[in-house]
Amino acid sequence: MDPETRDECRCSLAAQALQSWGTLKLRATGISMLPTLWPGDLLTVQSVRPEIAQPGDIVLCMREGRFFVHRLVKRSHGLDEASLVTRGDCMSENDPPIGTRELLGKITEVQRAGRIFAPARTLSLLSKLVATMFCHSQLFRRVGLRLWSYRHAPLRSSVVQEFSASKGAAEN
């Protein structure tokens, strides 16, 4: 099975789980939501009806068999159906509109480096400035991601060591 088909199957299965159980945890992988969400953040997604989601919410959507997590910017009402417009905090332009059926849920909790918090509905002035720098400066983005990985490397190492130790104990 090619990687693209495998990813589509995973997303479809996760979307079904979210619809069935109402909640889902997934790991952030991209950089489009910097500095609000960082690669490796564990996100809790709560199933939400499209009419409940409000601008400012960070939402999980599925487009062309892939997930994306972006901030809801606005709602539009067309002749046929309502649509939603999203944008990553680190992106310079809005995403193309999506149909309301493509909205899967809302991010209600972020787990990062042992802390759990609810994502802010708006960006502070400092966060907007940092997001703009991530968007427009490849050097700033590379340096920021490198510093982030160094800062969180000890945490990942301790998790790997704990896993290895518990695996070794289980095998004995």
N, C-alpha and C positions, 0 to 999 in steps of 0.2 A: 504494500500500500504506500503510495507516495505521500510525502509530508503534508501537502495541501489537503488531500482527502482525509488524512488522519486528524488534522486540526479541525476540519469541518465536522467530523464525527464527534470529536471531543466537545466542541461548542454546542452541537445539537443535543448531546446527552446532558450536558450541564444545564442547558436551557430547559429541558424537560424536567430535570431534578428541581430547578428553581420553581417551575410552574406547579409541580406536585407538592413540594414541601414548603414553599414560600421563602426559603432562605438558602443561600449558597455562599461558600467562601472560595475566593480565588486569589491568585497571586498576580500583582501588577508586574508587567514586563516592559512596557514601553516608556517613552520619555515625554509624550505629548501633554501630560498633566503636571510636569514639573512647574513649580516647586511644591505643589499641593500633594501629589502622589509620586513616590519614588519607586524605581524598579526594586522588586522584592517585598514591597508592602503587601500585607495580607488584608484583603478587602472583604467585608461582609456585605452581601447584597440581599436586600429585602424585595420581594416581589411587590410591584406597585402598579395600580391601574394608571393609564396615561393621564386621565383627568386629575389625578392626585399630584402628579409630579409638577413641581413649580420651577420657574427659572431660578437658577442658582444651585439647584440640586445637582449632585454628581450622579450620573445615571449609567447603567449598563445597557448597551444596545447591540443588536446583532444585524450585521449587514453583509450580504454575500457570503454567508457561512462563517463569518469571523466576529468575535466580540470586540467592542471598543468601549472604553470608559471615558466619557467626556462630560463637561458641565452643560446642563440645559440652558440655552441662551434665551430662546423664545418659542412660543407656540404660534402656528399659523393655521388659519382655517380656509381651506380651498373649497372648490365646488363639490368635489367628490368626498374628500375626507380631510381630517385635521392632520397636520404634520408638525414635527418638532425639529428645531434647529439646535445643534450642539456645537461645541468648540472645545478643544483642549486648551488648558490654561497657558500653555507654552506655544500655542499656534497663532499665526498672524491673521488667519481667516476662519470664518465659520465653515462647518462641514456642510455638505449638501443636505437638504431636508430629508428626514426619514418619516415613514408612516408610523402611526401610533402603535401598530402591531409589532414593530421592530424594537420597541422599548420593552426591556425585560425586567428591570428593577432599578432600585436606588441604592447607592452606597450609603450605608448607615454607620459603618464603623471601619476604622483603619487601625491595623496593628503594625507597629514599627518599633524595632529595637526594644521589645519588652513593654512598650507603652500602647495603650488602647485609647483612641479618641474618635470623636465624631468629626467628619470633615466640615470645614467652615463653608457656609453658603456664599460668602463673598470673599474676595481677596483683599488683604490689607494693601496699603499703598506700597509698602516694602515688598510684599509678595508680587504685586503687579510689576514692579521694577525688575525684580529677579526673573520673573517669567519672561519679560521682554528681552532681557539679556540672554536668557537661555534660547529664546526664539531666534534672535538675530546675530548671535555671536557663537560660532562654532568653537572657538578657543574657550570662551567662558563655559560653554556646555561641557566640553571635554574635561576641563579643570574641575568643574563642579562635580561631575560624575566620578572622576578619579578620587577626589577628596572624600566623596560619599562612600566609595568602596573601601578606602583605607579606614575610614572611621568605623565602618560596620564589619570589617574583616574579623576582628576579635570575637564578635558575637557569633558569626558564622562558624568560626573555628571551634568555639566552645560547644556549639550545637552538634557539630560533626563529632567532636571528642565524646560528648555525652552519648550520642547514638552508637558510636563504636564500642564504648564501654558497656552499654546496656545490651548490645548485640552479643558481645563476648560473654557476658554473664549469662545470657539466655542459652548460649550454645554449650556452656559447661554443665 
